[in-house]
Amino acid sequence: MRIEQFSLGGHGKIGTALEIGLVNNMPDVALRATELQFARLLKDAAGALDVRLQLFSLAGIERGEAARARMEGFYADAATLPQARLDALIVSGAEPRPGDMRREPWWPGFAALTDWSRDGTISTVFSCLAAHAAVLHLDGIDRRPLPQKLSGVIACERVLEDPLFAGLPAINPVPHSRRNGVAEDDLTAHGYRVLSRLPYGDADIFTRQERSLMVLLQGHPEFDADTLGREFLHDTGRFLRGECAERPAMPENYFDRATEERLHDLAGHAVDAGILPRYAEIVTGALPLHSWQGTTVRLFANWLTLVAAEKTRRAVLSRPSRKRARA
């Protein structure tokens, strides 16, 4: 099977190409959007670096026929990662389900790729649920259910200096969308460095240095401007159709006040799926209150720069010395 490779580099093409893999674990409805979000982000962050993207999926992720047909020829099985000659890897989140993640069909494949990534890449980014699964596998750190789903654009504060934050302000808006979290005390007790946190103390970005630099994100900095709105509509539709008992809260710091007031008025109506189009009209017509794309591009540009520098360093160290070459 021929797997497509996407070149995302900018003008100038400094140095050798960086081979980046994306393991896309999102459900079918978000598969394409997640692929495009990370591809656009890497393209914007690449600058003059020559960045190439390869797509992978875990065999244990349930897929419909249409998604499997679309992925054919574009996605490789994540089991082939050790043969892909990657410099760095991004592992997306997945559809959250209650219970022990170790019982999920995708767990064996995820555990294998996590073990490989510790030595097999220069750096690996784990996003949201993938970050929770990684710390569970590596250190037995369990995620903890939140009182309600955390959704919104959160002002996250840098608490440690790190090259990943070069050129970034001390406080950055970051989209979060999750029902669980991992405690900062659990992370630091196992040697993780918490680099930034939410206002109420929950970790945002944390790292672990193996031979590979593991970068773990509880948020979704890659989200498009309308992603939180679309998620809110999806959750609202499930509530109005009686598929879940919990009315979703509006995303924090996302809608302007006028939009929030219109949505509050709708929430006062009877629970009826017939009013979902009115929700959609309001949400799709609103603009997000904050923009995070600029800081996200800078974060990933810093990450790519670190990967490129370490790739060069390792290449220099692997060359035979002149004395050895003459001998």
C-alpha positions, 0 to 999 in steps of 0.5 A: 500500500502506498501511503501519501506524504504531505510536504508542509515546508515554507519557502527556503527549505532550511536543512534536511526534511523533518518527518512528522507523523500524526496518529489520528485517533478521533472518531469518524465525525472529527477525523478529517477536521483533526487531520486538517487542523494539525496539517494547517498548524504545522504548515503555518509553524514550519516557516523555512523548515521543510516539514513532511507529514505522514498519517497513521491510525490505531487498528483498535479505533472503530471506523465506519465503511466511509471513513475506512474508504477515505483513509485507504492509501493515506493512513498507515497502521500505527504498528508500522511506526518503527519503520517510518523513520520519523523525527517527531510524532503527534498523537491526537486524542480520541472519543472519551468513554467512561471507565478504564482506558486499559479495557479499550480495544485501542489500548494495546496499540496505543501502549506499544506506540507510547513505548516506542516513542520514548526512544524512537522519536526526537519528540512526541506530542500527546494531545488531551485523552492521548496525554491521559492514556500516556501517563496511565501507561507509563506511570499508572497515573489515573485521570480524574472525572471533572464535576462537569465537562470543561469547555472553553478558552482558558487563560493558561499561565506559564509557571516554568521557563522552557524553550517551547515558550520562546517569544510567548507571553506569560499568559496564553488563551488555550481551548480545553474540551474534556471531562477528565484531568490529571492532577499536577501533584501526581505528575510532579511526583513521577518526574513530569515538568508542569510548564503551564497551568489553568487559573485553578491549578490544573496542568495545561502543558507538561513534559517528560524527558526520555531520549525523546522529549514527551510533550503532553497537552491537556488542552486543544491548541490546534482547534479551529476558531469554530470547533468549540462551538460545533462541539457545543452544538453536538452536545446540545443536540444529544441533550435535546434528543434525550441521548444524555441527561446533562444539559451542556454548559456554554464554553467559557470565555468563548461567546460574546455576551449577546450570544450567551444571552440568546443561548440562555433564553433558548435554554429556558424553552422546553427540551425539544429537538425541534429548537436545535436549528435555532441553536445552530443559527446563533452558534454558527453566526457568532465569532469567538471572543478570543483568538489563540491561533497566533500563540499556538503557531508560535508554540509549534514553531518552537517545537519544530525548531527544537526537533530540527536542532536536535536532529542536526546535533544527533547527525553530527554526533553520529558522523565518524571523526576525521581521525577515524575516517583517515584510519 
